[in-house]
Amino acid sequence: MSFHEFSANQLRIALDAKQTFQAYRDAERVALQYAGGVTWKRVSGKDYLIKVINRTGGNKSLGPRSPATEQIYAEFVAGKARAKERAAALKQSVQEFAGMARQLGINRAPNIVTATLRKLDTFGLLGKNLMVIGTNALYGYESVAGVQFDAGLMATTDMDFLWDARATLKLAILDEEVAEAGVLAILRQLDKSFEPVSHQQFRAVNKNGFFVDLVKQTPNPPWKANEPERIASGDLTPSWLQNIKWLLSSEKFQSLVIGQDGLPAPMVAPDPRAFAVYKQWLSAQPDREPEKRKRDRLQAKATIDLVRTQFPHLPLDENAERMFPKSIRRISTGAGFGL
């Protein structure tokens, strides 16, 4: 096997760390509902309750002072205080579990990967508009299974996101910079050194040589009208990839992965069976670099071994194989999931 299982103690801490992070994530979303605040504003001799709705001072009136608006104000202030207190307490617990995760060696994914995932989730892009493909998806599979893949399978200096251009973009929070520059703006919130690669406008790179790539399924036909070219006008321009639709149409695989700093992050990746078949298909492409082809085969086999032994709820049968064209099931070394 190309992975080893967690000990009982590692499993316990990993589960507790992820559950606590999920509770913190939910608490942050509740606290977000109180963003902006409410205040009283005097207009023409009357007090009005005003709700601030964005960072540039946009607001709307909730009505003149009355028993009803005073109650709204009191409930808002109290609710905001409760939400803030709960989020702060859970954040402390998340930090404590992060220390345990580091001590037990279950901190896996690079910090830039987990930080990017948390930001994308905050803005509502993860899952609906973007999902992780490529090597980093393996962190999600191993996390759910309670195992660790061999380190040689995991090392990478890039992160690939598949953009579902069919999904409507709707940012979870208002941020003019992100609305204008999309994923690139989010990356720059994490690391100001991220810049687009001049001759490869689908990717950005930071000062440490870490790349983030944005890809999409080639339109069918390629001149298909009314399909957006990018997430935002100032964003990266996704590269077109053939047959990425197998990943795009598969069931999304959701997980929480733990970063090298011990902090968890949500991840959305393709169904691991789809990932394995796609990787196996890539390994058979004659124009792909030999080193990558070999690694594709190893990752495909490792993922299928994981599904066979750890994911009984994901059958490797004829029904599952029907997710893919027959010609793709019979590639390289054998048929279907006999990788």
HELIX and SHEET records of a PDB file:
HELIX    1   1 ALA A    8  LEU A   32  1                                  25    
HELIX    2   2 PRO A   67  LEU A  104  1                                  38    
HELIX    3   3 ASN A  111  THR A  122  1                                  12    
HELIX    4   4 ALA A  137  ALA A  145  1                                   9    
HELIX    5   5 ALA A  151  MET A  154  1                                   4    
HELIX    6   6 GLU A  176  LEU A  190  1                                  15    
HELIX    7   7 LYS A  245  LEU A  248  1                                   4    
HELIX    8   8 PRO A  272  SER A  283  1                                  12    
HELIX    9   9 PRO A  290  GLN A  310  1                                  21    
HELIX   10  10 GLU A  318  GLU A  321  1                                   4    
HELIX   11  11 LYS A  326  ARG A  329  1                                   4    
SHEET    1   A 2 PHE A   3  GLU A   5  0                                        
SHEET    2   A 2 VAL A 147  PHE A 149 -1                                        
SHEET    1   B 3 VAL A  38  VAL A  43  0                                        
SHEET    2   B 3 LYS A  46  VAL A  52 -1                                        
SHEET    3   B 3 ASN A  59  PRO A  64 -1                                        
SHEET    1   C 5 LEU A 130  ILE A 133  0                                        
SHEET    2   C 5 ASP A 158  TRP A 163 -1                                        
SHEET    3   C 5 PHE A 211  GLN A 217  1                                        
SHEET    4   C 5 GLN A 200  VAL A 205 -1                                        
SHEET    5   C 5 GLU A 195  VAL A 197 -1                                        
SHEET    1   D 4 LEU A 130  ILE A 133  0                                        
SHEET    2   D 4 ASP A 158  TRP A 163 -1                                        
SHEET    3   D 4 PHE A 211  GLN A 217  1                                        
SHEET    4   D 4 SER A 239  LEU A 241  1                                        
SHEET    1   E 2 LYS A 252  ILE A 258  0                                        
SHEET    2   E 2 PRO A 264  PRO A 270 -1                                        
SHEET    1   F 2 ARG A 330  ILE A 331  0                                        
SHEET    2   F 2 GLY A 334  ALA A 335 -1                                        
END                                                                             
